[in-house]
Amino acid sequence: MGVKTFTHEVESPVSASRMFHALIVDSHNLIPKLMPQGIKSVDLLQGDGGAGTIKQINFGEGTQSKYMKHRIDVLDKKNFLCKYSLIEGAMLGDKLESIVYEVKFEAFSDGKCVIKSTSEYHTLGDFEIKEEEIKSGKERAMAMYKVVEAHLLENPSLYA
């Protein structure tokens, strides 16, 4: 088994607190409303949303996979940090054991924030994942960030 780590940073004109709340704390409610064609629903299978919670993300019709399951490993609301693991879903296939994500929202000048994400791909056997193989997942995540960001800019009192 090997581990390959990728990092990514993106700036947002929305505050760290609001982005964290929308993308992490209340994502199970907000994301299906904003992106119903891609994410049909998010079910809490276990827990209350904090560490130890298992969420099932159900994808819309015509997507490559039906669902995936995440386990929340760390949820630090004070420091706007979430660490979670993809523990089940077609994305793992027969080459990945799990994917561990860490997302931190850091305050930046003028009420903006920087979203710093780290993805650790835990591979099975001698398989080595390459950055181009994760490109589509990264692009989907960025698209979701932008949809949420636009919604928060249009609704300045939401999660304020």
C-alpha positions as CSV (number, residue, x, y, z in Angstrom):
1,M,0.0,0.0,0.0
2,G,1.2,3.5,-0.8
3,V,0.0,7.0,-0.1
4,K,0.1,9.8,-2.6
5,T,-0.7,13.3,-1.4
6,F,-2.0,16.2,-3.5
7,T,-2.6,19.8,-2.2
8,H,-4.7,22.7,-3.6
9,E,-5.4,26.2,-2.6
10,V,-8.1,28.6,-3.8
11,E,-9.1,32.1,-2.7
12,S,-12.7,33.1,-2.1
13,P,-14.3,36.5,-1.7
14,V,-16.5,34.9,1.0
15,S,-15.5,34.7,4.7
16,A,-13.9,31.5,6.1
17,S,-16.8,31.1,8.5
18,R,-19.5,31.3,5.9
19,M,-17.8,29.0,3.4
20,F,-17.0,26.4,6.1
21,H,-20.6,26.4,7.3
22,A,-22.0,26.1,3.8
23,L,-19.5,23.5,2.4
24,I,-19.0,21.4,5.5
25,V,-21.4,21.9,8.4
26,D,-24.6,22.3,6.4
27,S,-23.5,20.8,3.1
28,H,-26.0,17.9,3.5
29,N,-28.8,20.4,3.2
30,L,-27.4,23.1,0.9
31,I,-25.5,21.2,-1.8
32,P,-28.5,19.0,-3.0
33,K,-30.6,22.2,-3.3
34,L,-27.9,24.0,-5.3
35,M,-26.8,21.1,-7.5
36,P,-29.7,18.7,-7.7
37,Q,-28.6,17.3,-11.1
38,G,-25.3,16.1,-9.6
39,I,-26.2,15.4,-6.0
40,K,-29.6,14.1,-5.4
41,S,-29.4,13.9,-1.6
42,V,-27.1,13.4,1.4
43,D,-28.1,11.0,4.1
44,L,-26.7,10.9,7.6
45,L,-26.3,7.2,8.2
46,Q,-24.6,7.5,11.6
47,G,-23.8,10.3,14.0
48,D,-24.9,13.9,14.3
49,G,-22.7,15.6,11.8
50,G,-19.6,15.7,14.0
51,A,-16.6,13.4,14.2
52,G,-17.6,9.8,13.6
53,T,-20.6,10.7,11.4
54,I,-21.0,8.7,8.2
55,K,-22.7,10.4,5.3
56,Q,-23.9,8.8,2.1
57,I,-23.9,11.2,-0.9
58,N,-26.4,10.0,-3.5
59,F,-25.7,11.2,-7.1
60,G,-28.2,12.2,-9.7
61,E,-29.3,10.2,-12.7
62,G,-26.7,9.8,-15.4
63,T,-23.7,10.1,-13.2
64,Q,-20.9,7.5,-13.3
65,S,-21.6,6.2,-9.8
66,K,-24.7,6.0,-7.7
67,Y,-23.3,7.0,-4.3
68,M,-20.3,7.4,-2.0
69,K,-19.8,7.3,1.7
70,H,-17.7,9.7,3.8
71,R,-16.7,9.4,7.4
72,I,-16.1,12.6,9.3
73,D,-12.8,12.1,11.2
74,V,-12.3,15.6,12.6
75,L,-14.7,18.6,12.6
76,D,-13.1,21.7,14.2
77,K,-15.7,24.5,14.0
78,K,-13.5,26.9,15.9
79,N,-10.6,26.6,13.4
80,F,-12.8,25.9,10.3
81,L,-11.1,22.5,9.7
82,C,-12.6,19.2,8.5
83,K,-10.9,15.9,7.9
84,Y,-13.0,13.2,6.3
85,S,-12.4,9.9,4.5
86,L,-14.1,8.4,1.5
87,I,-14.7,4.9,2.7
88,E,-17.1,3.4,0.1
89,G,-18.0,4.1,-3.5
90,A,-17.1,3.4,-7.1
91,M,-14.3,6.0,-7.1
92,L,-12.3,3.6,-4.9
93,G,-12.5,0.8,-7.4
94,D,-10.0,-2.0,-6.9
95,K,-6.9,0.2,-6.7
96,L,-7.7,2.5,-3.8
97,E,-8.3,1.6,-0.1
98,S,-9.5,5.0,0.8
99,I,-9.1,8.7,0.2
100,V,-8.5,11.1,3.1
101,Y,-9.3,14.7,2.7
102,E,-8.5,17.7,4.9
103,V,-10.0,21.1,4.2
104,K,-9.1,24.2,6.1
105,F,-10.7,27.6,5.6
106,E,-8.4,30.5,6.6
107,A,-9.4,34.1,7.0
108,F,-7.7,36.4,4.5
109,S,-7.8,40.2,4.0
110,D,-11.1,42.1,3.6
111,G,-13.3,39.3,4.8
112,K,-12.1,36.8,2.1
113,C,-10.7,33.4,2.7
114,V,-8.2,30.8,1.4
115,I,-9.4,27.2,1.1
116,K,-6.6,24.8,1.6
117,S,-7.2,21.2,0.8
118,T,-5.1,18.1,1.0
119,S,-6.1,14.7,-0.5
120,E,-4.3,11.5,0.5
121,Y,-4.9,8.6,-1.8
122,H,-4.3,5.3,0.0
123,T,-3.6,2.8,-2.8
124,L,-3.8,-1.0,-2.8
125,G,-0.7,-3.0,-3.8
126,D,1.8,-1.3,-6.1
127,F,-0.7,1.0,-7.8
128,E,0.5,4.6,-8.2
129,I,-2.0,7.3,-8.8
130,K,-1.1,10.2,-11.0
131,E,-2.3,13.8,-10.7
132,E,-4.1,13.6,-14.1
133,E,-6.1,10.7,-12.8
134,I,-7.7,12.8,-10.1
135,K,-8.2,15.9,-12.3
136,S,-11.9,15.4,-12.9
137,G,-12.7,15.0,-9.2
138,K,-10.7,18.2,-8.4
139,E,-12.7,20.0,-11.2
140,R,-16.0,18.8,-9.8
141,A,-15.0,20.0,-6.3
142,M,-14.0,23.4,-7.7
143,A,-17.3,23.7,-9.5
144,M,-19.1,23.0,-6.3
145,Y,-17.1,25.6,-4.4
146,K,-17.9,28.2,-7.1
147,V,-21.7,27.4,-7.0
148,V,-21.7,27.7,-3.2
149,E,-19.6,30.9,-3.3
150,A,-22.0,32.5,-5.8
151,H,-25.0,31.5,-3.7
152,L,-23.4,33.0,-0.6
153,L,-22.5,36.3,-2.5
154,E,-26.2,36.5,-3.7
155,N,-27.4,35.8,-0.1
156,P,-25.1,37.8,2.2
157,S,-27.1,37.1,5.4
158,L,-26.9,33.3,4.9
159,Y,-24.6,31.7,7.5
160,A,-23.6,35.2,8.7
